[in-house]
Amino acid sequence: MNVQLRRTAVVALGMIFAIMVQVTVIMAFQSDDLRQDSRNARQFNRQYERDRGAILAGNVRVAYSERNADGKTFDRHYREGEVFSPVTGYFGAFSTTGLEHAMNGVLDGTDGRVSVRGLVDWVTGKLPKGGDVHTTIVPRAQRVAYRELKASTSLQAAAVAVNAETGAIEVMASYPSYDPEDVAVRDVKAASSALKRLEGTTGNPLLNKATRELYPPGSSFKIVTAAAALAAGIAENGTVPAGASYRLPGTATVIGNSHDSGGCGQARTTLLNAFAQSCNTTFAEIGAEEVGNAGMREQATAFGYGTRFEYAPGLTAVASDFPETDAAQTALASYGQGANVATVLQMALVAGAVANGGVVMRPHLVEKITVRGSTIEETEPIVFGRAVTAARAAELKEMMAAVVSQGTATNLRGRGVAGKTGTADVDGAAYNDRWFVGYATSGPHAIAVMTQGTGYGGTAAGPIMADIAAALS
């Protein structure tokens, strides 16, 4: 009898121990995953009972929660929603995007860095107060960027500014945009209706054009081709071809320049002059015949092409792409046409590398996390890699300055910027992708602007870039 009791007691104790281990495992390692699981309906019923933390740009709370009259629930609100939506995203009944998604655990207080969680919270069901997420966005510059993008086109546009020395994203603007307030309502039917309407709107307002859309970079990519030419020793102490036309290798197709003046149209000219005047024939021939496809892809990769940059936890940009292809297509891609496509973020990083002595920094959107005013985590700058040597970066800076002083962007003289214009043809479209990619001559700000429409990058995107640079100073 005693033996049977002892055996029963041992089995019972073993089962209790196993349950305790399982509860501990769930609480310590699986609670976040289970809480966020889309099949967990309880999370949706309780999410509006949480005092969700704020998302800030500078001292501006661009996303915040307010307690309702019932004293138990909170509603989510957004300040200047269309301006900041590429940063905040939205917090909805059944979905979240942007930083609302990436930093959800911090914002709702369930992240271990924000609240010490244990069996007491589990038993009592207490909902901890959320932490605040401080972004790297400069509100004044973000407002300028969105306002001017919106005024520039009825199609699509985007702008990104990064601190070239740290990788901090100072501007991330996208047009067309939307107001997160419309889809953050607790009324599921109203939220679903708003989402459905936005998904059917021309230009896809829900898509962040700065990081999630690819565009042909046009002549702004000549920064990369010029870097490849310098690395290969081309025109080190001489000139480069700059004819009025160039036949794509192995084809009967002939390309020309947007103009045949300055250095363009001559037999040969300096690399600086070809860059400043944006001679297509020069960069097509350099890419196809001097550097070659492998060399061009290697240089583009060094600037970040092919990398899905994660700029906040779980938020990644699509990878820019320089094609692995034949000489004819390499020629087109080398001056930013053909199958060469890039994000606006990527082109800002290209300019940032030049401004930062050849070093590419990993982009990041979160500056720090605070709880009740105390900082619990700060983002440290991380080097992605070296795109060019410091000496080559200095040469590229000289070329980008010449674009403004004597080239295709003389309209920006005295505006405190240097860069490269770009006007990319879009197959089958009556508009161009108009670019200006560059940096502020005072301060560590690298900026890329793309706006769709007729006309040219220097006049359409250049002034926007200069105004953003001024707003950052």
N, C-alpha and C positions, 0 to 999 in steps of 0.2 A: 504493500500500500504506500509506504513512504517513498519507495523507489519510483512508483508511478507519479506521485505528487512532485517529486524532485524533477522528474523528466518533463512533466507538464509546466512546472515553474521555469525550467531552463528554456523550453520552447517559447513560452510567453515572453520571457525577458529578451530572448533573441528577436522575437517579432517586434517588441517595443523598440529595441535598439535599431533594428532595420528601418522602422518608421521614422525614428529620430534622424537617422543618417539621410534618408530620402528627403525629409522636410528641410534639413540643412542644405542639401545639394540644391533643392529647388529654390530656397531663399537666397543662397549665395551665388548660384551660377545660372539658374534658369528663369528667375522671376521676371527679368526684363523681357526675355524672348516670349514668355507666356503672356505677359501683360500686353505686348504689342502685337500678338498674333491676331490676324484679321478675323479669325473664327471666335475670338473671345468677345462676346456681345457685352459683357459686364463693363469692359473698358469704356465703351461708348456711353453707357448710362452714367458713369462716374466722372468722365473727363471734365464735365462742366462744373464739377464740385471742387476742382483744383484751382488754387490761387496761382495761376501760371505766371512765370517770370516774364520780364520784358525783353525785347530786342531793341538795342540802342544803336544809333549812329551819332557819334559824338555824344552830346548831352540830350539828344532828341530820342524819346521813346517812340519808335516807329511801329512797334507792336506791343500791346499791353492788355491786361485783363482788368475788368471792373466788376465789383460785387453787385449782384442784382438786389431788388427790393426784398426778395425772400430771405436774404441773409445767408443763403446756403450755396447758391450757384453764381458762376461768373460768366460773363460774355467777353469775347475777344474783339479787340478794336485795332484799327490801323490808321496811322496818321500819314496823310499824303500817299495813299495806297498805290496809285498808279506809278508814282515816282520810285518807291522803294520795294515794290513787289518782287523784282528779280532777286532781291536780297532776302526779304522775309519769307516769301512764299505765302501760303495760307494754312490756317489750322481749321479743318472742317470736321463735320460729324463722322465721316468715314474715310477721310484721306487728309494727308498733310504734304506740303511741298516746301522747298527752300530750307531756310534755317529752322522754320517751325518743325520740319521733319528731321533735319540733321541733328539738331540740338534738343530734340523732344524730351529726352530723359532729364536733361538739365532744367529745361523750362518747366516741366511738370513736377520736379522735385524728387523723381524716382532714381536719378543717377546717384551712385554711391559717393561721388565727389560733393554732392549738394547736401545730402541727408544721410546720417548714420542710420541704416535700416537694420532691423532685427526682428526677433520674435514678438517684441512688444508692439511694434507698428503692425505686424501681421495679425496679431490677436485683436488689437483695438480698432483696426481699420483706419487709423489716422492718416490723413492725406497731407504730406509735408508741403510747405511753401516752396515754390519753384525758384531757381536761381535766374540771374539776369545774364544775357549774352550781349557783350559789347563788340560791335563789329568794327572793322577798320575803315568803314565808309566815311567820307567827309561830306556831311549833309549839303553844304552850300554847293559844292562841285557836282554832287549827284543831281541836285535840282536844276542846275544850269544845263547839265548834259541831257536830262530828259526833256526839258523845255525846248531846247534847240533841235534835238532829234525829231521831236514831234512836229516842229515847224518846218523841218527840212524835207518831209516826204509824206506821201499817203500810203507808202508801201512798208518796207521794213528798215530798221536802223538799230544800231547798237554802239555803245562806247564803253571802253574799259580804261581805267587809269590804275597803274600800280606804282608803288614805291620801289624804284629800281634797286635800292640797296637792301630792302628787307623782304620784298614780295607781297607786302600788304596791299590788298585791293582797295583803292581809294574811291573808285567809281565803278559801278556795274549797272549800266542803264540799258533798257531795251524798249523798243517801240515796234508795233503797238503793245500796250500794256493793259492791265486790268486792276480793279480795286478789290483786294482780298476781302474786304468787308462784305462784299456781295455773296461770297461763298463760305463765310465763316459763321453764318447764322445757325441757330440751333434747330430751326425748322428744316427738317431733312428734305422735304418736298421743294421748298424754296431754294435750298442750296443746290439740289440736283438740277433744278431748272436753270439756275444761274450758270452752273458748270456746262450744261448742255448748250446753252446759248453761246458761251465763250468758245467752246470747242468748234462751233459752227461759224465763228466769225472769221472773215478774211484776215490773213496775216497771223493767225494763231496767237492771240494775246497771252495765252498761258505758257507759251514756250519762251524761255530765256534766250534771246537772240545773241547775247554776249558769249555764252558758253555752250549752248546746245544746238547751234545752227552753223553750218559750214558754207563759206562763200569763197569764190575765186578772189585771191588777194590782189590781182592785177599788179601794177608796177610797184606797189609797196613791197612786194617780195624781192625786188631787186636789191634790197638790203642783204638778203641771204645770199643771192648770187654774187654780189660784190664781195662778200666775205669769203665765199668759196674761191673766187678769182684771186684774192689776195693770199689766201692760204696756199694756193697752187703756184704762187709766184708769177702769175700772169700780169703783165703791165707793171712789173715791179719798178722798172726804170724806163718804161717806154709808153707805147700807145696800144689801143685796142681797135678792132674793126668797128666801123660805124656807118656802113653804107646805107643808101636810101632803101634798099631791099635786101632780103635774105631768103634763099630758097631752103625750105625745110628738107633735111637730108633724106634721100630716097623717095622724094615726092616731087610733084610739079607745083606744089603750093608755095606761093611767095608771100611773105609778110613784109610790112613796111612800118614806118614810124608814124606817130600821131602828127608830127611835123618834121620837116627837114630844114632846120635852121639851127644856129648855134653849132654844136658838134655833130648833130645828127645829119646824115646825108653826105658827110665827107667820107673819104676812104678810111681814114683813121683819126682818132682823137684820144684824149686822155681818159682814163677810167673815171676820174672825178667829173669831167665834162659830160661824158656819156650818162653818168648817174644823174647829174643835176638836170640835164635836158631830157632824161628818160628815153634814151634811144632803144627801142625794142630790138632792133637788129643786133646791136652789140651784145645784149644779155642772152638773146636766143643762141647766138653763135658760141658765146663763152660756155653756156650750159651744155650745149649739145656736142661741141667739138673740142673744147679746151679742158673743161672739168669732167664732163661725162656724167651719165646717169648715176653711177655709184657714188661719185664724188659729190654730186648735188644732193643725193639722199642722205649721205653722211653729214653734210653741213646742215641740212634742214633738221635732221635728228638732233644735232648738237644744240640747236636753238629750242628744241622741244617738240618738233613734229613727231607724230606717232605716239605721243604720251597722252594718256587720259588724266590730266592733272586733277587731283582731288584737292579742292580749295576749302572744303569743310567736310566733316565726317560724313561719308556717303554721298557727297555732292561732287560729281566729276564732270569735267568738260569733255565733249567728244574729241577724239583725236584728229588733229590736222593731218593731211596726207599729201606727200609728194610721190607721184606714181613711180613704180618700177616698170620702165617701159623702153621703147625704142628711141633713137636719136631725134626723130621728128617730134614726138610728143614731149621729149625732154626739153627741146628748144622752146616749145610753147609754155611748158610748166616753169621754165627758168625766168620768164618774165610775168609769171602769175596767172597764166591762162591754162587752157586745156583741162587736165584732170587734177590740177593743183588746187586744193581747197583748204581753208583755214578758219579757225574761230577768231573772233575779235580779241578774245583773251590771248590767244597764241601770238597774234601780231603785236599786242602790247608787250608781251614778254620778249619778242625780238628787239623792239626798241629799248626795252629795259636792259637787255644784255649789252647793247652798244653803250648806253649811258652809264653802265656799271662796270666799265673796264673789261667787258667780255664775259662776265659771269652772269648766268641765269639763276634767278632765285625762284624757289617754289612759291606759287601764289597761295595766299591764305586770306580768308574773309573774317575770321574770328580773332579779335585782339585779346580778349580775356573773358573769364567767367567770374561773376561776383555773387555772393550770398549775403543779403542784408548789409551791403556796402563793403564787405571784405572780399578781397581778391583771393580766389582759391586756385586759379590756374591762369597762366599767360602763355601766349603762343610765341615760340622762339623762331627767328628766321632760319630757314634751311636752304642750303645751296643745292640747286638741281645739277649744275655742271658748268663747265666753261665752253662757251660757243666759239670764241676767238681769243687770241692773245690780247693783252692790254694794248700793245702797239697797233694791232689791226683794228681794235675798237676805236682808237684815236683817229685812225685814217677814215673809218666809217663815219665818225662824228663830223669830220671835216667835210665829207661828201654830203651828209645830211644838212649841214649848215649851208652848203653851196646851193642846195635846192631852193632855199629861201632867199639867199642873197642874189642869185643870178640864174636860177632855174625855173622850174614849173610852178613854184609857189611864191613868187615875188610879192604877191598880194599880202603875204604874212610878214613882210619886213617890219622890224620894230615891235613885233608881238612877243618876243622872248621865247621862240620855239625853233626847233630844227626838225627835219623829218623827211619823209618820202611820200609823194603823191601816188595815187593808184586809181585807174579807171578801168574796171574789168568788164568786158563784154559778157553778157549772159545769154547762152544759147536760146533762141526762140523768143527772147524778151525785147520789149521796146525800151527798156531802161538799162542803166549800168549800175554796177556796185561801185560806189565812189568812196575812196579811202584817203585818209591821211594818217600816217603812222610815224610817231616821233617822240620827242622829249622836250621838257622845259629846259631852257639854257641856264636857269637858276633854280636849284632845288632838284630833288631826286625823282621827278615825276615822269613816267613813261606812259604814253597815251596812244590808243588806237581808236579811230572813229570810222564807221562804215554806214553809209546811208544810200538807199536806192533811189534812182531817178535819172533824168537826163542831165547832161553836163559832165563836169570833170571833178575829180577828187580834190584838186587844189582849191577850187572855189566853193565846192559844196561841203566837203568835210573839213578842210583846213581851218576855216574860221571857228568851227565848233571846237576843234581840238585846242585852238589857241585860247578860246574862252574858258574851256575846262582848266587849262594850265593856269590861267589868271585866277580862277576861283580856288585853286589849290595853293596859291602862293601866299 
